[in-house]
Amino acid sequence: MAQKTEQKKDDFKVVSVNRKALHDYDVLERVEAGVVLTGSEIKSIRGGRANLSDAYARPDRGELWLLGAHIAQYEKASYYNHEPTRSRKLLLHKDQLFRLVQTVQQKGLTLIPLRLYIRNHVAKVELGVCRGRREYDKRRILAERATEREIQRALRQR
């Protein structure tokens, strides 16, 4: 008797999306990184209580750190709770880290977390190598999206 081997599907739950970053920056490249968390932090993330709106990533002494991300305290953690906006270490392969640091050192580029999600029971952050947008670029892109929505709406009504 042959046993059936079941392929494990990718569990993928998006916890937080940084919509502000997608509005304020042009994303040139995307990279997935792991996050070093405490027990109360991962429980809070699984509860959907994380915010990336003012967060960014910065290299420091050969490591990459996530700064400004807010993960709410877990109510049931008592005195073992964590600091909500503490710096968190990001996990990347050494060659990925080196390439990202070289890219970010270019003028006007920064690492912004775009979304926080749980994949196969592990918290991950999608980082974007971003360039800031000018105010007139933001207005132009909003106008393009509005016209695109109107076109799609008109096509659906036909």
DSSP file (Angstrom, degrees, kcal/mol; ACC not computed):
  #  RESIDUE AA STRUCTURE BP1 BP2  ACC     N-H-->O    O-->H-N    N-H-->O    O-->H-N    TCO  KAPPA ALPHA  PHI   PSI    X-CA   Y-CA   Z-CA
    1    1 A M              0   0    0      0, 0.0     2,-0.4     0, 0.0     0, 0.0   0.000 360.0 360.0 360.0 128.1    0.0    0.0    0.0
    2    2 A A        -     0   0    0      1,-0.0     2,-0.3     0, 0.0     0, 0.0  -0.719 360.0-135.1 -88.7 133.2    1.3    3.3   -1.0
    3    3 A Q        -     0   0    0     -2,-0.4     2,-0.5     1,-0.0    -1,-0.0  -0.666  17.0-123.7 -87.0 141.7    0.9    6.2    1.4
    4    4 A K        -     0   0    0     -2,-0.3     2,-0.7     1,-0.0    -1,-0.0  -0.708  19.2-145.2 -83.1 131.1   -0.3    9.5    0.2
    5    5 A T        -     0   0    0     -2,-0.5     2,-0.5     2,-0.0    -1,-0.0  -0.868  12.2-148.9 -98.5 118.4    2.1   12.3    1.0
    6    6 A E        -     0   0    0     -2,-0.7     2,-0.4     1,-0.0    -2,-0.0  -0.719  10.6-132.6 -88.2 130.8    0.3   15.4    1.7
    7    7 A Q        -     0   0    0     -2,-0.5     2,-0.5     1,-0.1    -1,-0.0  -0.681  22.9-122.8 -81.1 132.1    2.0   18.7    0.8
    8    8 A K        -     0   0    0     -2,-0.4     2,-0.1     1,-0.0    -1,-0.1  -0.630  26.7-135.7 -77.0 121.6    1.9   21.2    3.6
    9    9 A K        -     0   0    0     -2,-0.5     2,-0.6     1,-0.1   111,-0.1  -0.427  27.1 -96.4 -77.0 155.4    0.2   24.3    2.3
   10   10 A D        -     0   0    0     -2,-0.1     2,-0.5   109,-0.1    -1,-0.1  -0.597  31.8-145.3 -73.6 113.6    1.7   27.7    3.2
   11   11 A D        +     0   0    0     -2,-0.6   109,-1.4     2,-0.0     2,-0.4  -0.710  27.4 175.6 -76.7 127.2   -0.1   29.2    6.2
   12   12 A F  E     +A  119   0A   0     -2,-0.5     2,-0.5   107,-0.2   107,-0.2  -0.928  11.8 169.0-143.9 110.4   -0.1   32.9    5.5
   13   13 A K  E     -A  118   0A   0    105,-2.3   105,-2.6    -2,-0.4     2,-0.4  -0.964  24.8-144.5-127.9 115.0   -1.8   35.5    7.7
   14   14 A V  E     +A  117   0A   0     -2,-0.5   103,-0.3   103,-0.2     3,-0.1  -0.653  20.3 176.4 -78.7 126.3   -1.2   39.2    7.2
   15   15 A V  E     +     0   0A   0    101,-2.7     2,-0.3    -2,-0.4    35,-0.2   0.842  63.9   6.9 -96.9 -44.5   -1.2   41.0   10.5
   16   16 A S  E     -A  116   0A   0    100,-2.1   100,-2.8    33,-0.1     2,-0.4  -0.999  56.6-161.0-147.2 138.9   -0.3   44.6    9.6
   17   17 A V  E     -A  115   0A   0     -2,-0.3     2,-1.4    98,-0.2    98,-0.3  -0.976  19.6-137.4-121.0 134.4    0.1   46.5    6.3
   18   18 A N     >  +     0   0    0     96,-3.5     4,-1.3    -2,-0.4     3,-0.3  -0.663  32.3 166.7 -90.8  82.6    2.0   49.8    6.2
   19   19 A R  H  > S+     0   0    0     -2,-1.4     4,-1.2     1,-0.2    -1,-0.2   0.817  72.3  61.3 -68.9 -30.7   -0.3   51.7    3.9
   20   20 A K  H  > S+     0   0    0      1,-0.2     4,-2.4     2,-0.2     3,-0.3   0.893 102.8  51.0 -62.3 -39.9    1.4   55.0    4.7
   21   21 A A  H  > S+     0   0    0     -3,-0.3     4,-1.9     1,-0.2    -1,-0.2   0.881 106.0  54.2 -66.4 -37.9    4.6   53.7    3.3
   22   22 A L  H  < S+     0   0    0     -4,-1.3    -1,-0.2     1,-0.2    -2,-0.2   0.768 114.1  43.3 -68.2 -23.4    3.0   52.6    0.1
   23   23 A H  H  < S+     0   0    0     -4,-1.2    -2,-0.2    -3,-0.3    -1,-0.2   0.852 119.9  39.3 -84.7 -39.5    1.7   56.1   -0.3
   24   24 A D  H  < S+     0   0    0     -4,-2.4   109,-2.5    -5,-0.1     2,-0.3   0.625 115.1  46.8 -89.5 -14.4    4.8   58.0    0.7
   25   25 A Y  E  <  -B  132   0A   0     -4,-1.9     2,-0.6   107,-0.2   107,-0.2  -0.918  69.1-128.6-132.4 152.6    7.5   55.9   -1.0
   26   26 A D  E     -B  131   0A   0    105,-3.1   105,-2.0    -2,-0.3     2,-0.6  -0.902  31.7-138.2 -92.8 123.2    8.3   54.2   -4.3
   27   27 A V  E     +B  130   0A   0     -2,-0.6   103,-0.2   103,-0.2     3,-0.1  -0.751  27.3 173.5 -88.5 117.9    9.2   50.6   -3.6
   28   28 A L  E     +     0   0A   0    101,-3.1     2,-0.3    -2,-0.6    -1,-0.2   0.785  66.5   4.6 -92.7 -32.6   12.1   49.5   -5.7
   29   29 A E  E     -B  129   0A   0    100,-1.0   100,-2.6     2,-0.0     2,-0.4  -0.992  62.2-144.4-153.9 149.4   12.7   46.0   -4.2
   30   30 A R  E     -B  128   0A   0     -2,-0.3     2,-0.3    98,-0.2    98,-0.2  -0.955  16.2-179.8-122.3 140.1   11.1   43.7   -1.6
   31   31 A V  E     -B  127   0A   0     96,-2.7    96,-3.4    -2,-0.4     2,-0.4  -0.997  21.5-134.8-138.8 140.0   12.8   41.3    0.8
   32   32 A E  E     +B  126   0A   0     -2,-0.3     2,-0.3    94,-0.2    94,-0.2  -0.813  28.0 178.3 -95.7 134.2   11.4   38.9    3.4
   33   33 A A  E     -B  125   0A   0     92,-2.7    92,-3.0    -2,-0.4    59,-0.2  -0.980  24.8-125.7-134.9 147.5   13.1   38.9    6.9
   34   34 A G  E     -BC 124  91A   0     57,-2.0    57,-2.6    -2,-0.3     2,-0.4  -0.455  24.3-136.7 -82.5 164.2   12.5   37.1   10.1
   35   35 A V  E     - C   0  90A   0     88,-1.1     2,-0.7    55,-0.2    55,-0.2  -0.983   6.7-133.4-127.9 134.9   12.0   38.9   13.4
   36   36 A V        +     0   0    0     53,-2.5     2,-0.3    -2,-0.4    53,-0.3  -0.790  41.5 170.8 -86.0 118.0   13.4   38.1   16.8
   37   37 A L        -     0   0    0     -2,-0.7     2,-0.2    51,-0.1    51,-0.0  -0.850  32.2-123.0-128.1 159.5   10.5   38.4   19.3
   38   38 A T     >  -     0   0    0     -2,-0.3     4,-1.9     1,-0.1     5,-0.2  -0.469  40.2-100.3 -90.3 172.7    9.7   37.6   22.9
   39   39 A G  H  > S+     0   0    0      1,-0.2     4,-1.7     2,-0.2     5,-0.1   0.891 122.4  48.9 -63.3 -41.5    6.8   35.3   23.9
   40   40 A S  H  > S+     0   0    0     40,-0.3     4,-1.7     1,-0.2    -1,-0.2   0.820 109.1  55.1 -70.2 -28.7    4.4   38.1   24.7
   41   41 A E  H  > S+     0   0    0      2,-0.2     4,-2.4     1,-0.2    -2,-0.2   0.922 107.4  47.2 -68.9 -44.2    5.2   39.9   21.4
   42   42 A I  H  X S+     0   0    0     -4,-1.9     4,-2.4     1,-0.2    -1,-0.2   0.873 111.5  51.7 -68.4 -34.5    4.3   36.9   19.2
   43   43 A K  H  X S+     0   0    0     -4,-1.7     4,-1.1     2,-0.2    -1,-0.2   0.897 111.0  48.0 -66.2 -38.5    1.1   36.4   21.2
   44   44 A S  H  <>S+     0   0    0     -4,-1.7     5,-2.2     2,-0.2    -2,-0.2   0.885 111.2  50.5 -68.0 -39.0    0.2   40.0   20.6
   45   45 A I  H ><5S+     0   0    0     -4,-2.4     3,-2.1     1,-0.2    -2,-0.2   0.914 106.9  53.7 -64.8 -43.0    1.0   39.7   16.9
   46   46 A R  H 3<5S+     0   0    0     -4,-2.4    -1,-0.2     1,-0.3    -2,-0.2   0.790 105.2  55.7 -63.4 -25.2   -1.2   36.6   16.6
   47   47 A G  T 3<5S-     0   0    0     -4,-1.1    -1,-0.3    -5,-0.2    -2,-0.2   0.459 120.6-113.1 -82.2  -2.0   -4.0   38.7   18.1
   48   48 A G  T < 5S+     0   0    0     -3,-2.1     2,-0.7    -4,-0.1    -3,-0.2   0.746  73.2 135.7  81.0  24.8   -3.5   41.3   15.3
   49   49 A R      < +     0   0    0     -5,-2.2    23,-2.0    23,-0.1     2,-0.3  -0.497  33.1 109.9-108.4  63.7   -2.2   44.1   17.6
   50   50 A A  E     -H   71   0B   0     -2,-0.7     2,-0.4   -35,-0.2    21,-0.2  -0.968  42.8-165.2-134.9 150.7    0.8   45.4   15.6
   51   51 A N  E     +H   70   0B   0     19,-2.6    19,-2.6    -2,-0.3     3,-0.1  -0.991  13.1 176.4-140.6 127.9    1.3   48.7   13.8
   52   52 A L    >   +     0   0    0     -2,-0.4     3,-1.5    17,-0.2   -34,-0.1   0.219  45.7 116.7-110.5  12.2    4.1   49.5   11.3
   53   53 A S  T 3  S+     0   0    0      1,-0.3    -1,-0.1    17,-0.1    16,-0.1   0.822  88.1  24.6 -61.2 -36.8    3.1   53.0   10.3
   54   54 A D  T 3  S+     0   0    0     14,-0.4    -1,-0.3    -3,-0.1     2,-0.1   0.135  98.6 120.8-111.5  20.5    6.2   54.9   11.6
   55   55 A A    <   +     0   0    0     -3,-1.5     2,-0.3    58,-0.1    13,-0.2  -0.460  30.7 168.3 -88.6 156.4    8.6   52.0   11.5
   56   56 A Y  E     -D   67   0A   0     11,-2.3    11,-3.2    56,-0.2     2,-0.4  -0.959  27.8-121.8-153.9 166.2   11.9   51.7    9.5
   57   57 A A  E     -DE  66 111A   0     54,-2.6    54,-0.6    -2,-0.3     9,-0.2  -0.913  24.3-176.0-117.0 144.0   14.9   49.4    9.4
   58   58 A R  E     -D   65   0A   0      7,-2.4     7,-2.3    -2,-0.4     2,-0.2  -0.998  23.5-126.2-140.6 133.7   18.5   50.4   10.0
   59   59 A P  E     +D   64   0A   0      0, 0.0     2,-0.3     0, 0.0     5,-0.2  -0.566  30.5 176.5 -76.4 142.8   21.7   48.5    9.8
   60   60 A D  E >   -D   63   0A   0      3,-3.3     3,-1.2    -2,-0.2    -2,-0.0  -0.887  62.8 -21.7-151.4 116.5   24.0   48.6   12.8
   61   61 A R  T 3  S-     0   0    0     -2,-0.3     3,-0.1     1,-0.3     0, 0.0   0.881 127.9 -44.6  52.3  47.7   27.2   46.7   13.4
   62   62 A G  T 3  S+     0   0    0      1,-0.3     2,-0.3    35,-0.1    -1,-0.3   0.555 123.1  94.6  79.4   8.1   26.5   44.1   10.8
   63   63 A E  E <   -D   60   0A   0     -3,-1.2    -3,-3.3    34,-0.0     2,-0.5  -0.886  68.9-128.1-127.3 160.7   22.9   43.5   11.9
   64   64 A L  E     -DF  59  90A   0     26,-0.6    26,-3.2    -2,-0.3     2,-0.4  -0.937  24.7-164.8-112.7 131.2   19.6   44.9   10.7
   65   65 A W  E     -DF  58  89A   0     -7,-2.3    -7,-2.4    -2,-0.5     2,-0.6  -0.925  16.7-139.3-121.1 139.2   17.2   46.4   13.3
   66   66 A L  E     -DF  57  88A   0     22,-3.6    22,-2.2    -2,-0.4     2,-0.4  -0.868  28.9-172.2 -94.8 119.6   13.5   47.2   13.1
   67   67 A L  E     +D   56   0A   0    -11,-3.2   -11,-2.3    -2,-0.6    20,-0.1  -0.892  57.0  15.8-117.1 142.7   12.9   50.6   14.8
   68   68 A G  S    S+     0   0    0     17,-0.6   -14,-0.4    -2,-0.4     2,-0.3   0.442  77.2 140.1  82.8   0.2    9.6   52.3   15.6
   69   69 A A        -     0   0    0     17,-0.2     2,-0.6   -13,-0.2    -1,-0.3  -0.613  43.8-143.0 -76.5 135.6    7.3   49.3   15.1
   70   70 A H  E     +H   51   0B   0    -19,-2.6   -19,-2.6    -2,-0.3     2,-0.5  -0.894  22.1 176.2-106.9 116.6    4.5   49.2   17.7
   71   71 A I  E     -H   50   0B   0     13,-2.2   -21,-0.2    -2,-0.6    15,-0.1  -0.976  32.5-125.7-116.5 114.9    3.5   45.8   19.1
   72   72 A A        -     0   0    0    -23,-2.0   -23,-0.1    -2,-0.5   -28,-0.1  -0.157  30.3 -96.0 -61.8 151.3    0.9   46.2   21.8
   73   73 A Q        -     0   0    0      1,-0.1     2,-0.5     8,-0.1    -1,-0.1  -0.386  37.3-114.5 -67.1 145.4    1.5   44.6   25.2
   74   74 A Y    >   -     0   0    0      1,-0.1     3,-1.6    -3,-0.1     4,-0.2  -0.723  19.4-143.8 -84.0 124.6   -0.1   41.3   25.7
   75   75 A E  G >  S+     0   0    0     -2,-0.5     3,-0.6     1,-0.3    -1,-0.1   0.830  95.3  48.7 -60.8 -35.7   -2.8   41.6   28.5
   76   76 A K  G 3  S+     0   0    0      1,-0.2    -1,-0.3   -36,-0.1    -2,-0.0   0.281  86.0  89.0 -91.6  11.6   -2.2   38.2   30.0
   77   77 A A  G X   -     0   0    0     -3,-1.6     3,-1.9     1,-0.2    -1,-0.2   0.520  67.9-167.3 -89.1  -4.4    1.6   38.4   30.3
   78   78 A S  G X   -     0   0    0     -3,-0.6     3,-0.8     1,-0.3    -1,-0.2  -0.252  68.2 -15.8  51.6-130.7    1.7   40.0   33.7
   79   79 A Y  G 3  S+     0   0    0      1,-0.2    -1,-0.3     2,-0.0    -2,-0.1   0.462 126.9  75.9 -85.4   1.0    5.1   41.4   34.6
   80   80 A Y  G <  S+     0   0    0     -3,-1.9   -40,-0.3     2,-0.0    -1,-0.2   0.226  72.5 129.2 -88.8  13.8    6.9   39.5   31.8
   81   81 A N    <   -     0   0    0     -3,-0.8     2,-0.2     1,-0.1    -8,-0.1  -0.113  53.1-122.7 -69.8 168.4    5.5   41.9   29.3
   82   82 A H        -     0   0    0    -11,-0.1    -1,-0.1   -10,-0.1    -5,-0.0  -0.625  24.5 -96.4-109.7 164.9    7.6   43.7   26.6
   83   83 A E    >   -     0   0    0     -2,-0.2     3,-1.3     1,-0.1   -12,-0.1  -0.726  35.4-138.6 -77.3 125.3    8.2   47.4   25.7
   84   84 A P  T 3  S+     0   0    0      0, 0.0   -13,-2.2     0, 0.0    -1,-0.1   0.818  95.4  32.0 -61.8 -33.7    5.8   48.2   22.8
   85   85 A T  T 3  S+     0   0    0    -15,-0.2   -17,-0.6     2,-0.0   -15,-0.1   0.028  85.3 139.2-114.6  29.1    8.2   50.2   20.6
   86   86 A R    <   -     0   0    0     -3,-1.3     2,-0.2   -15,-0.1   -17,-0.2  -0.247  61.8 -94.1 -69.3 160.8   11.5   48.5   21.4
   87   87 A S        -     0   0    0    -20,-0.1     2,-0.4   -19,-0.1   -20,-0.2  -0.554  41.7-158.1 -73.8 138.4   14.1   47.8   18.7
   88   88 A R  E     - F   0  66A   0    -22,-2.2   -22,-3.6    -2,-0.2     2,-0.2  -0.971  14.9-122.2-124.6 135.7   13.8   44.3   17.2
   89   89 A K  E     - F   0  65A   0     -2,-0.4   -53,-2.5   -53,-0.3     2,-0.4  -0.526  22.6-145.0 -76.0 137.1   16.5   42.4   15.4
   90   90 A L  E     -CF  35  64A   0    -26,-3.2   -26,-0.6    -2,-0.2     2,-0.6  -0.827   9.8-136.6-103.0 143.7   15.7   41.2   11.8
   91   91 A L  E     +C   34   0A   0    -57,-2.6   -57,-2.0    -2,-0.4     2,-0.3  -0.885  35.6 149.5-108.0 120.7   17.1   38.0   10.5
   92   92 A L        -     0   0    0     -2,-0.6     2,-0.1   -59,-0.2   -59,-0.1  -0.928  51.1 -91.7-137.9 161.2   18.5   37.8    7.0
   93   93 A H     >  -     0   0    0     -2,-0.3     4,-2.6     1,-0.1     5,-0.2  -0.471  43.1-113.6 -69.1 151.8   21.2   35.7    5.3
   94   94 A K  H  > S+     0   0    0      1,-0.2     4,-2.4     2,-0.2     5,-0.2   0.868 116.1  49.0 -59.4 -40.2   24.6   37.4    5.4
   95   95 A D  H  > S+     0   0    0      2,-0.2     4,-2.2     1,-0.2    -1,-0.2   0.877 111.2  50.2 -69.7 -36.1   24.7   38.0    1.6
   96   96 A Q  H  > S+     0   0    0      2,-0.2     4,-2.6     1,-0.2    -2,-0.2   0.923 111.7  48.8 -63.8 -43.6   21.2   39.5    1.6
   97   97 A L  H  X S+     0   0    0     -4,-2.6     4,-2.5     1,-0.2    -2,-0.2   0.921 111.1  49.1 -62.4 -45.2   22.2   41.8    4.5
   98   98 A F  H  X S+     0   0    0     -4,-2.4     4,-2.1    -5,-0.2    -1,-0.2   0.916 112.6  47.7 -61.8 -43.6   25.4   42.9    2.8
   99   99 A R  H  X S+     0   0    0     -4,-2.2     4,-2.1     2,-0.2    -1,-0.2   0.902 112.4  49.4 -65.2 -41.6   23.5   43.6   -0.5
  100  100 A L  H  X S+     0   0    0     -4,-2.6     4,-2.7     2,-0.2    -2,-0.2   0.912 110.3  50.1 -63.8 -42.5   20.8   45.5    1.3
  101  101 A V  H  X S+     0   0    0     -4,-2.5     4,-1.5     1,-0.2    -2,-0.2   0.910 111.2  49.3 -63.5 -41.5   23.3   47.7    3.2
  102  102 A Q  H  < S+     0   0    0     -4,-2.1     4,-0.3    -5,-0.2    -1,-0.2   0.898 113.5  46.8 -63.4 -39.8   25.1   48.5    0.0
  103  103 A T  H >< S+     0   0    0     -4,-2.1     3,-1.4     1,-0.2    -2,-0.2   0.900 110.6  51.4 -69.0 -41.6   21.8   49.5   -1.7
  104  104 A V  H 3< S+     0   0    0     -4,-2.7     5,-0.4     1,-0.3    -1,-0.2   0.779  95.9  69.5 -69.8 -26.4   20.6   51.6    1.2
  105  105 A Q  T 3< S+     0   0    0     -4,-1.5    -1,-0.3    -5,-0.2    -2,-0.2   0.634  78.9 101.5 -68.9 -11.1   23.8   53.6    1.3
  106  106 A Q  S X  S-     0   0    0     -3,-1.4     3,-1.3    -4,-0.3     2,-0.2  -0.359  93.8 -82.2 -66.4 156.3   22.9   55.1   -2.0
  107  107 A K  T 3  S+     0   0    0      1,-0.2    -1,-0.1    -2,-0.0     3,-0.1  -0.395 108.7   5.3 -66.1 130.1   21.5   58.6   -1.7
  108  108 A G  T 3  S+     0   0    0      1,-0.2    24,-0.7    -2,-0.2     2,-0.3   0.516  95.7 122.7  82.3   6.3   17.8   58.8   -0.8
  109  109 A L  E <   + G   0 131A   0     -3,-1.3     2,-0.3    -5,-0.4    -1,-0.2  -0.805  31.3 170.6-104.6 145.6   17.1   55.1   -0.2
  110  110 A T  E     - G   0 130A   0     20,-2.1    20,-3.1    -2,-0.3     2,-0.6  -0.961  34.8-113.7-145.4 161.0   15.7   53.6    3.0
  111  111 A L  E     +EG  57 129A   0    -54,-0.6   -54,-2.6    -2,-0.3    18,-0.2  -0.892  36.1 178.9-101.2 118.8   14.4   50.3    4.3
  112  112 A I  E     - G   0 128A   0     16,-2.4    16,-2.8    -2,-0.6     2,-0.5  -0.972  30.3-123.6-121.4 130.9   10.7   50.5    5.2
  113  113 A P  E     - G   0 127A   0      0, 0.0    14,-0.3     0, 0.0   -92,-0.2  -0.634  25.9-175.3 -72.5 125.1    8.7   47.5    6.6
  114  114 A L  E     -     0   0A   0     12,-3.6   -96,-3.5    -2,-0.5     2,-0.3   0.831  62.0  -5.3 -92.1 -37.3    5.7   47.1    4.2
  115  115 A R  E     -AG  17 126A   0     11,-1.0    11,-2.8   -98,-0.3     2,-0.5  -0.991  53.2-142.4-157.7 154.4    3.8   44.4    6.0
  116  116 A L  E     +AG  16 125A   0   -100,-2.8  -101,-2.7    -2,-0.3  -100,-2.1  -0.973  34.7 159.3-117.3 128.9    4.0   42.0    9.0
  117  117 A Y  E     -AG  14 124A   0      7,-2.5     7,-3.3    -2,-0.5     2,-0.5  -0.937  38.8-119.6-147.3 166.9    2.7   38.5    8.6
  118  118 A I  E     -AG  13 123A   0   -105,-2.6  -105,-2.3    -2,-0.3     2,-0.5  -0.959  27.9-179.5-113.7 121.7    2.8   35.0   10.0
  119  119 A R  E >  S-AG  12 122A   0      3,-2.7     3,-1.4    -2,-0.5  -107,-0.2  -0.986  72.5 -14.1-124.0 123.2    4.0   32.3    7.7
  120  120 A N  T 3  S-     0   0    0   -109,-1.4    -1,-0.2    -2,-0.5  -108,-0.1   0.902 128.8 -53.7  50.8  47.6    4.2   28.7    8.9
  121  121 A H  T 3  S+     0   0    0      1,-0.2     2,-0.4    -3,-0.1    -1,-0.3   0.598 118.0 108.9  68.9  14.8    3.8   29.8   12.5
  122  122 A V  E <   - G   0 119A   0     -3,-1.4    -3,-2.7   -88,-0.0     2,-0.3  -0.977  69.9-122.6-124.5 134.6    6.8   32.3   12.2
  123  123 A A  E     - G   0 118A   0     -2,-0.4   -88,-1.1    -5,-0.2     2,-0.3  -0.582  35.0-179.0 -76.7 133.1    6.5   36.1   12.2
  124  124 A K  E     -BG  34 117A   0     -7,-3.3    -7,-2.5    -2,-0.3     2,-0.4  -0.929  17.8-149.2-130.6 154.0    8.0   37.7    9.1
  125  125 A V  E     -BG  33 116A   0    -92,-3.0   -92,-2.7    -2,-0.3     2,-0.8  -0.990  11.0-142.7-123.4 133.4    8.4   41.2    7.9
  126  126 A E  E     -BG  32 115A   0    -11,-2.8   -12,-3.6    -2,-0.4   -11,-1.0  -0.869  23.3-161.3 -95.3 113.9    8.4   42.3    4.2
  127  127 A L  E     -BG  31 113A   0    -96,-3.4   -96,-2.7    -2,-0.8     2,-0.4  -0.714   2.2-154.8 -95.3 144.9   11.0   45.1    3.9
  128  128 A G  E     -BG  30 112A   0    -16,-2.8   -16,-2.4    -2,-0.3     2,-0.8  -0.974  16.3-136.6-119.7 133.2   11.0   47.4    0.9
  129  129 A V  E     -BG  29 111A   0   -100,-2.6  -101,-3.1    -2,-0.4  -100,-1.0  -0.808  46.1-174.0 -81.5 113.9   14.0   49.3   -0.4
  130  130 A C  E     -BG  27 110A   0    -20,-3.1   -20,-2.1    -2,-0.8     2,-0.4  -0.791  32.1-155.0-123.4 153.3   12.2   52.6   -0.9
  131  131 A R  E     -BG  26 109A   0   -105,-2.0  -105,-3.1    -2,-0.3   -22,-0.2  -0.991  36.7-109.7-121.8 133.9   12.8   56.1   -2.4
  132  132 A G  E     -B   25   0A   0    -24,-0.7     2,-0.3    -2,-0.4  -107,-0.2  -0.280  29.1-132.4 -64.5 144.7   10.7   59.0   -1.0
  133  133 A R        -     0   0    0   -109,-2.5     2,-0.1     1,-0.0    -1,-0.1  -0.712  14.8-122.2 -96.4 148.9    8.0   60.5   -3.3
  134  134 A R     >  -     0   0    0     -2,-0.3     4,-1.8     1,-0.1     3,-0.2  -0.441  30.1-108.2 -79.7 163.5    7.6   64.2   -3.8
  135  135 A E  H  > S+     0   0    0      1,-0.2     4,-1.9     2,-0.2     5,-0.2   0.888 119.7  51.4 -62.3 -40.2    4.2   65.8   -3.0
  136  136 A Y  H  > S+     0   0    0      1,-0.2     4,-2.0     2,-0.2    -1,-0.2   0.820 106.6  54.7 -70.0 -28.5    3.3   66.3   -6.7
  137  137 A D  H  > S+     0   0    0      2,-0.2     4,-2.4     1,-0.2    -1,-0.2   0.895 106.6  51.8 -66.7 -39.7    4.1   62.6   -7.4
  138  138 A K  H  X S+     0   0    0     -4,-1.8     4,-2.2     1,-0.2    -2,-0.2   0.920 110.8  47.1 -62.9 -43.7    1.7   61.6   -4.7
  139  139 A R  H  X S+     0   0    0     -4,-1.9     4,-2.2     1,-0.2    -1,-0.2   0.907 111.7  51.0 -65.2 -40.7   -1.1   63.7   -6.1
  140  140 A R  H  X S+     0   0    0     -4,-2.0     4,-2.2     1,-0.2    -2,-0.2   0.915 110.9  48.0 -63.1 -43.2   -0.4   62.4   -9.6
  141  141 A I  H  X S+     0   0    0     -4,-2.4     4,-2.3     2,-0.2    -1,-0.2   0.892 110.4  51.5 -66.9 -39.9   -0.6   58.7   -8.5
  142  142 A L  H  X S+     0   0    0     -4,-2.2     4,-2.0     1,-0.2    -1,-0.2   0.900 110.7  49.2 -62.4 -39.7   -3.8   59.3   -6.5
  143  143 A A  H  X S+     0   0    0     -4,-2.2     4,-2.3     2,-0.2    -2,-0.2   0.899 110.2  51.0 -66.0 -40.3   -5.4   60.9   -9.7
  144  144 A E  H  X S+     0   0    0     -4,-2.2     4,-2.2     1,-0.2    -2,-0.2   0.907 110.3  49.1 -63.2 -41.9   -4.2   57.9  -11.8
  145  145 A R  H  X S+     0   0    0     -4,-2.3     4,-2.2     2,-0.2    -1,-0.2   0.893 110.2  51.5 -64.7 -39.1   -5.8   55.4   -9.3
  146  146 A A  H  X S+     0   0    0     -4,-2.0     4,-2.1     2,-0.2    -2,-0.2   0.921 111.5  46.0 -65.2 -43.6   -9.0   57.4   -9.3
  147  147 A T  H  X S+     0   0    0     -4,-2.3     4,-2.3     1,-0.2    -1,-0.2   0.885 111.1  53.3 -66.7 -36.9   -9.3   57.4  -13.1
  148  148 A E  H  X S+     0   0    0     -4,-2.2     4,-2.3     2,-0.2    -2,-0.2   0.903 108.9  49.3 -63.6 -40.8   -8.4   53.7  -13.2
  149  149 A R  H  X S+     0   0    0     -4,-2.2     4,-2.5     2,-0.2    -2,-0.2   0.905 110.4  50.7 -63.7 -41.7  -11.2   52.9  -10.7
  150  150 A E  H  X S+     0   0    0     -4,-2.1     4,-2.3     2,-0.2    -2,-0.2   0.901 110.1  49.5 -64.2 -40.0  -13.7   54.9  -12.9
  151  151 A I  H  X S+     0   0    0     -4,-2.3     4,-2.3     2,-0.2    -2,-0.2   0.931 112.5  47.4 -63.4 -45.8  -12.7   53.1  -16.0
  152  152 A Q  H  X S+     0   0    0     -4,-2.3     4,-1.9     1,-0.2    -2,-0.2   0.887 111.8  50.7 -63.3 -38.7  -13.1   49.7  -14.2
  153  153 A R  H  X S+     0   0    0     -4,-2.5     4,-1.4     2,-0.2    -1,-0.2   0.901 110.7  48.8 -65.0 -41.2  -16.5   50.8  -12.9
  154  154 A A  H  X S+     0   0    0     -4,-2.3     4,-0.7     1,-0.2    -2,-0.2   0.880 110.6  50.8 -67.2 -37.6  -17.6   51.9  -16.3
  155  155 A L  H  < S+     0   0    0     -4,-2.3     3,-0.5     1,-0.2    -1,-0.2   0.861 108.6  52.1 -68.0 -35.4  -16.5   48.6  -17.9
  156  156 A R  H  < S+     0   0    0     -4,-1.9    -1,-0.2     1,-0.2    -2,-0.2   0.824 104.2  57.1 -69.5 -30.6  -18.4   46.6  -15.2
  157  157 A Q  H  <        0   0    0     -4,-1.4    -1,-0.2     1,-0.3    -2,-0.2   0.700 360.0 360.0 -75.5 -18.2  -21.6   48.4  -15.9
  158  158 A R     <        0   0    0     -4,-0.7    -1,-0.3    -3,-0.5    -2,-0.1   0.479 360.0 360.0 -71.0 360.0  -21.6   47.5  -19.6
